[in-house]
C-alpha cells in the first residue's frame, strides 16, 4: 500500500513565493493534482494568482529519475515556439524549502483527456483532437535545438543503445519478481538493435493525457511531463506515441480492440501517414525500423511501470493507485514480446 506524500507547508511556501515569484495578498491554498505517477504536482492558489508546483518525491531515488530541473529547462526553452508549454516562473533546487527540489509554472486551464478513446465526444471532435495531437508531435520533432539553446540537452550519438542500457538498469533496480516475457524481450532487443542515427528533441512520454487542450477547441494549450525529454531519435519517440494503437486499455491506456472508424479516430496507418507528411519525410520509404521501435517502447513502458510498482511497495509513490498501475508491467512486457516474435517471424 502506498503512502501519500504530504503537500508543502502553505505558510513556508507562501513566504518563498512572495520572495521569488511575485507578491500577493491572502492565504496560499494547495491542492494535489491527479494523474501522473512520478513527480508530485500541486495547484497553488494565492489571491488572484494560480500556479502549478511540481516537485521531486522525497526519499532515495533512482539515478536520473524525477528530473524536475530538466523539465524546467526544456519548457523554459520552448516558450514562444510551435510546441505549447506553460509559462515557467522559477526553479528551486534547495531541498530545504519544501523537502525536495521543485519548480513553479502557470496553471493552464483546459481539458485533459484520460482515455484515448475520448468518451463523450463526437466522431468529428475526436478526429480533430487526434489531428491536433499529430500536428504538435511533428512540431516537437522539428524544433531547432540550437536556436532553442538545447544543443547540449542530451548526447545525440548512440541514443537507442544508451536507452536500452538505461532502461535495463532502471528495470533491474526496481525488479520485484522475474517476468519471463521481459527477459525474452530484453534479449531480443539487444540482438536486433538497428544501426540508425537521427537527432531531435524528444519528449519521452508524449501521449494524450500529457496534453492540455483548449476548453472548447481542438487545440493543444500545453504539453506537460517533460521528465524523460532529451535529444534522441524522433522515430523512437513517435513510436512510443503510436504504441497507443498497439495495446489494449487493460495493457496500458490503449486503443486496440476499439472500433476506430465508428469513433472517428484515425487508424495507425492514417495517423502515421499524417506525421510523415507533416515532417516532410518520404512517404514511399515509410518509417524505417518502426516495428523495432514499437517493441522497444513496450519494453521501456514495462520498465517504467515496474518502477511505479516498486515505489508503491516502498511507500513512496506519488499516486494512490500506483500499485494497480505498476501491476501493468507484466502485460506490457508480454505485449512487447509478442510483437518481437511477430517481427522475427516476418
Buried (B, 14 or more C-beta within 10 A) or exposed (E): EBEEBEBBBBEBBBEBBBEEBEEBEEEBEBEBBEEBBBBBBBBBBBEEBBBBBBBBBBEEBEEEBBBBBBBBBBBBBBEEBEBBBBEBBBBBEEEEBBBBBBBBBBBBEBBBBEEBBBEEBEBEEBBBBBBBBBBBBBBBBBBEBEEBEBEEBBEBEEBBEBBBEBBBBBBEBBBEEEBEBBEBBBEBBEEBBEEBEBBBBBBBBBBBBBBBBBEEEBBBBBBBBBBBBBBBBBBBBBBBBBBBBBBBBEBBBBBBEBEBEEBBBBEBEEBBBBBBEBBEBEEEEEBEBBBBBBBBBBBBBBBBBBBBBBBBBEEBBBBBEBBEBBBBBBBBBBBBBBBBBEBEEE
